[in-house]
Amino acid sequence: MHLFKYYRPDFYFEKSLRYDEIFFASNEQLNDPHDLIIKPYFGSSVEAWRCILKSSEPYDTWNMARIVDIENSELIEAINDEFEGTKVDDSSSLIYAIDAKKENLVNIFAQYLLKDREDLYTDSKSASAMCVHFLKEKMIRGWDKRYYSCSFSKDALDPQMWAHYGGGFRGCILIYKTLQNCSLNLRPNIFLNKAQNFKFEEVNYEDKEKVIDILDIDTRLNLIESNLLNKSLFWSYEKEMRLLLSESFGSLRVSSTSQMPVSKKSNIFHHDPDVIKGVIFGSNCSESYKEKVTSMLAEKYSFLLPIGTPAFLTFDSELTSAGKVEIKSGSKCIIHESGSSQVMKQILEGETLENVLNELGINRC
């Protein structure tokens, strides 16, 4: 399968081309303010709270059962009532929502403390406060992540995409060939040999609130993923396929802070050079920029492929007076000399051009 990524004619595109880079963006870097945003809320489920209270501890010293009667139905119902109906702006804000209820939770736990609890927790208020902290860590599990996405499209000829993401038709599209299972092998460092496999997921377009009941424990992970792949119908022209990246900070770390940690990692990954099969130039792309891009690809592939080998494809597009984007010409670029930025071009036309476009999944008009 082939997918397409629109680029503006700038430094970042040239960097992606030269170093085989792709970038995973956070919500703050995306056009859609609701993309990658999930809104948790608390429904009502005494059994779910029972499971949360009885879930495993990160350390033996964090065992709530040594401090409070976690089997007490009145305690569980009181916690359920305290949170029921609480809505959160996004998963990162869940920490604030829990902290805002700390005083009430301390008072609730104080009513159900064990009389023969360990000496470490003899002070009732301190013991209750520790119960709240332990509960917070359990509640944060599964919500201790930040999410990032890298967007591709199934459509190389959408005029809106060219206008918005292709620099007003002055930019380019890179044509990517996926693996058989519709995935890419990516490395977080260009010098690493070992790669991670990232699977492309198709975006669903539907106008709906991306809300998830925190207490829906059994299906929560699937619901989170499906919501990360949902966008409003407004964006349906994008025909997006995306790669998702998540970074977990750990419930222990997150529960000890008042806000979600900021990532210190780079969200730039590198693919193999042969993933790029070609480039489509926008109708307003200058001849000098076309030559620059072709030369960059030629030089890179000249070190990787034998002389005389077809290396990549180039296509010119046009915007018709009817508002359609069409492929008007194409070339197969062949390695001319090792280390050279020059290529021999085999012109593609007629049936040959049609066949190549069909293989790439490009509907010519």
Phi, psi and omega in degrees: 000144177246138177234163189233139178234124182276138180226145169278155182279076184223186182301321184292322176296313181296324176294318177298321182291315185287321187249013177055048184261148162226152187241131175265124185259147174271173180304321183294341184259001183261157179290323182274114182295345181260358181288139181065014178257129176239135182253102178284153172214162180257116173276212179229117178200101179298322181294323178296318178294325177299317179294321179297313181297326183269000181294162186296160180252150177290330177223154179296329180289349180263019183283106181297332183296344177275351184244321188224156180279089185288350178270353185290119183296325180293321176299313183296318179294324179294319177294318179300315180295324182296322185264339186306129177086355180289128179250147183236140183298318178199172185298328179293333182275357180300325180301315180297319182298321179289315181299327181295338182258010186302312183298316179295321180292322176302316180294324179293310182297326182301334182282345187234022178293144176289140179288327181257038180291166185297154183301332182297336186239043181289325178287122186300315182294318179294320179296318179294320179296322177294323177299319178297318180295318179296320178296320180301317179297319179294321182288330183287338183305128183089346179243021184259028187238154165249146183242148181221154180222155173233124191258137173231171180229152174273353186241121180265358189234025180274121183296326178294320178296318178297320181291317186277312188255344181262023176063042180063042179071007179268349184266209186218165167244134169263137180262120182250137175258123181273168172287172185300329180268023179057059180216173175229144171267123184232148178240136179287348178222136186297338183267355179281144176270325182281132182244157173258144179266124178246125182266135175288138177236139181277135179280136176261137182250114182203136177278101180204158175283131181269076183248148181223131176285117181302331183276357177276070191296319187296323185248007188299315183297319177294322179293322178299312181297317181295326178287330176291343180252019179245134175226161179296154178303335179306329185263010188296337179296343183289333183046056192278138164244133184229153170259139180247141177230134177236150176232117180265131179263352179088133183295330178297312181294314184294321182291344180267002181239171179261358179205161180295132179300153176269135182292139175254359183275156173278140178258023176263129177237163184235138177251171176291148182301325185284001177292326180278118182262345180171185182220142174247124181269138178293161184295336178258008180290131183287155179297323181294324180286325175300316179296320180297313181295316179299319180294321179297316178294318182299314181297318181297312183288338181294337178273348186252334187239152177293154176301137180091000181271132172297125188255315184201170182246148172232144179225144171257139179242165176219151174258116184282166178295342177273002177084019178256147174262128181231150172275121183258339179199162180207159180218148171258120185264127187244137181299128183261320184199142180298130180080004183265147176267007180259148177227156169271136183249127173259113184291133176258127180209166177057224183296326179298315178297316180300317181296318179296316179297321178296320178297327181276353182078028180255119175277115193301324180213000000 
